């Protein structure tokens, strides 16, 4: 009975906002973020929602340079205006916007090249942008949009920044990569095999499509730890679960897939959601303080095992074999040297 109570407390603390967060077994606040002076970071989707909570925190803790990768310049301008009002114009000017739709792999590669040409170091990469619980759709490459953005796009971006990350780790110490996952990965189909593009392109429904893409994120994170961190001990990659956060995904985008249930999600449940700063806790911890790699970090700062599928190394190897195959066939030659 005691273990059930502890499990319930942990689940509530991880996923909801307000005082219940104090029930978490390990505490962390954004005020505990160390100084980031001299460091450079990249945050995808860093101009709104959880991404804004992350970028605001980085700027508040003196990051020297911050690249925000997103689709809308107007949203970035609004975010920088808010930062300027709260932290000062000088801090806002440290953020540079780069247009990047992660489902457009040519644009993703160009964004990485621009970063590589703009800085001689990269200490933090937060792969935050994502497609939420929305309807099935294919990209121009003929790939399920959830997987194309949440997994493939970030793998491609990371691969083209990896040399700079490795160089930074050798010259300046530990670098950290954070991939935004979710406890929704537990909703991935139990028969997921990641064996073919045809499997990925099956319309499983909004929740399963989303959950499978988040499962892929955790599997990739653990694959990276086995294959990259093992050779470059100061290049860390971890996945984070933000909890139930008030973002456009949960207040607007959810209506596309679930017009009626989405209303309940966006209105009735709103008081129980976390704000963008509480939603950023686990990611900021993973991006600035963790000393381990391949973990699934839940709010505010607790490593958990995740689902049985997310711990399956063979499934992770199969996922990355399929990733190599699809990117090579649809875009450019892609092999182990790139990630």
N, C-alpha and C positions, 0 to 999 in steps of 0.2 A: 504493500500500500504506500509506503514511504517513497519508494522509487517512482510510482505513478504520480504522486503529488509533485515530486521534484521535476519530473519530466513535463508535467503540465505547467509548472511555474516557468520553466526554461522556455517552453514554446510561447507562452504569453509574453514573456520579457523580450524575446527575440523579435516578435512580429508586430507588437503594438506600441503606440506612443504613450507618453505621460508617465506617471509615477510607477507603473508596472515594470518599467525598464530596470528599476532598482532590484528586481527579483533575479536578474541575471547573475550567474555564479562568478563572473569576472567583469569588473567595471572598467570603463574607459570613457573619457570625455574629450571633446575636441580641444579643450584647453590644455590637455596633456600632449598635444602634438608638438614634437620637438621643432627647434628652429630649422628652417629649410634654406637659410641664407647660402647663396652660392650655388644652389641646385636648380636644375631644369626639369620641368615636367610636361607631359602630354596627357590631356584628358579628352577622350572622345565623348561627344554629347555633353560637353562641360558647361553649357550655357543655361541649362534649366534643370529642374528636378534634382535628383540625387547628384547629378554632375555639377550643378551649380553649388550645392553644398560642399562638394569636394574642392572645386576651384576656389571658392570663397575662403575656405579653410587654409588652403595652400598659400594664397596671397596674404591672408591674415598672419601667417607664420613665416613671412618674409621670403617666399620663393623668389628666385632671381628672374626666372623666365618661365612663362607658361604658354603652351600652345593649346588652343581649343579647336578641336576638329568637329565640325557640325555642318548641317545643310543650310541653315538660315542665318544670314548676316544680321538681319533685323533683331532676332532673338539675342544674338551675341551683343549687339549694341545696347540692348536693354539691360543685359546682365552686367556689362562693363559700367553702365551708368549707375546701377545699384551699388556696385563695388566702389566706385568713385565717391558716392554719397556717404558710404559707411566707412571706408578705409582710406579714402583720399585718391586723388587723380593719379599720383605717382604709382600707387599699387595697381590701379586699373590699367595703366599703360604698360605694365609688365606682361599683360595677356595679349597674345596675338592670335587672330582667327585665321584658320585655314579651311576653305570649303572642302568638305569630304563627305560624300555619300558612300558608306561602306559596302553597299550593294553594287556600286560601280567600281570594279576592281582596278580599272585604269586610273581613275581619280584617286583611289586609295594609294596606289603606288606612287603617284605624283605628289601626294601629300607627304608621304614618307621621305621622298627625295628632297622636298622643300625643307623639311625638318633637318635632314642630314646636312644640307647645305647652309643651314642657318645657325647651327650650334656645334660646338666641339664636345659636348657632353649631354647625356640624358640619364637622369637619376631615377625618374619615376615615370611609368607608363600605366595609365588607368584606362582599361578598355571598358568603358561605361555605356556607350550608346547601344541601343537595342530596340528590337521590335517586340512589342508587348503581346497581350492576348488579343489577337486580331485574326481576320479570316485568311484562308489559304490563298496564296498568290505566288506566281513565278516571276523571277527577275529576267532581265534581258539575256542572261546566260542560261536560262532554262533550269534554274535552281530554286527550290523553295525559299521564299524571302526570309523566313525566320532563320533558317540555317545560313543563308547567304550573308546576312547582316551580323547576327549574333555570334556565329562561329567563323565562317570562312573569311569574312572581311577583316575581323580582328587578327586571325592567324596570319593573313597576308600582310597586314600593317606591321604586326610584331616582327615578322620575318625580315622585313625591309629596314627595321630599326635595330635589329639584333646586333649587328656589328658595332654600332655606336653604343649600345647598352653594355656589351662586353668590354669595349675600350674604356668606358667610364668606370666599370667595376675594377679594372686593373689600375687605373690612375687615381681614382677617388674613393674607392670602397664600394660597399653594398649598393646595388641597384635593385629596385623592386617593381614588378609588374603585377597588376591586379586586374582580374577578370570578373565582371559583375555576373554572378550566377543568381540562383534563387532556390528556395526550398520547393518551388514548383517543379524542379527536376525530378522530384519523386513521382510526378504525374506522367513521366515518359512511359510509353507502352512497355510492358514487361518483356515483349519479344523483340525489342530494338536490337538490331545487329550491325547497323552501319555498313552494310555489304555492297550497296549499289545506289546510284542516283535514282533509280526507279523507286527504291524503298523510301528515300528522302522525299520524293515528290508525291507520295501518297497523301491525300487530304485526310488527316486524322482528326480534324476539328481544332478550333482555336487553342484550347487548353493543352491538348497533347502536342500540337506543333510547337507551342511555346516551351512546354516542359522538356521536350526532346532536345531543343536547342540549348537549354540551360544544362541539361545532362552533358551535352557535348562540351560545353565550356569547362565543366569540372574534370571531365576525362582528359581534355587537352592540357589543363593545368597540371594534372598529375603526370601526364606523358612528358611534358616539358621538364618537370622536376627530375624525372628519371633520366632523360636523355641530354638535357642542357645543363641544369644545375650540377649534375654529377661531374661534369667537366669544367664548369665555371661556377665555383662554389659561392661566389658573391653575386650571382645573377639569380634572383629569387622570383618565383611566380606563385601566386596564390589566388584562389577564388573567394569571393565574398557574397554573402546573402544580406541584403539591406533590411529586410523586414517588409511590413505592409505600409507603404509610403504614399503620401498624397502627391501624385505626379499627374501629368497630362495623360499618361497611359491608364491610370486608374480613375480619372475623372472624365476623360473625353474619348480616348481611343477604344475603351472597353465597350462603348455603345455600338460600335460597328459590328462586333460579334454577338453582343447580347443587349439588344435595345431595352428590354425590361429589367433583366437582372443587372444590367450595367447601371441603370438608374439607382438601384439599391446600393451598388458598390460605390457610386460617385456621390450619393447624397446621404443615405441612411447610415452608412458605415464610416463616413468621413470623420466624425469626432474621435474615432478610435485609431486613425492612421497616424503614422509618424510624419513630422515635417521633413523638409529636405535636408536639414542638418542632422537630425537624429538618424535619418536614412543613410547618411554618409559615414556614420561611425565606424562600421566594420571595414569599409574600404580605406578610410584614412588610416586606421590602425595598420592594415595590411600594407599600405603604401609607405609608411614612415617608421614603423617600430618592429614588425615581426622579423625574426631571424631564421625562420624556417621556410621551406619551399614545398609546394604541392599540397597545401592545406585548404580546407573549406572552412572559412572563418565566418561565424555567425555573430550577430550583435550581442554586446558591443565588441567583444574581442575574444571569442571562444572558438577554438578549432573543434569541428565535429566531423564525424565519419561520412555523413551523407547516406544516400540510398545504397543498396547492395550493388546496383548497376554502376553507380558512380565509383565504386571501389574495384571494379573489374578491369584489371590491367590488360587482359587480352582484348576486351572490348575497346579500350583506349587505343591499343595498337591498331586495331581494325579501323577505327574512326580516322586515325591519322594516315593510314594507308589510302583510305578512300579520299581523304582531303588532298593528298598528293595527286591522286589520279584525276580528280575533278578539276582542280586548279590547273594542272598540266594540260588537260584536254580543252578546257574552256578559256584559259587565259595565257599562262606562261609556264615554261618548264619549272617544276617545283620539286625539290628533293630535300633530303635530311639536312643538307648544309644550310638550308634557309631557316630552319627552326629547330 
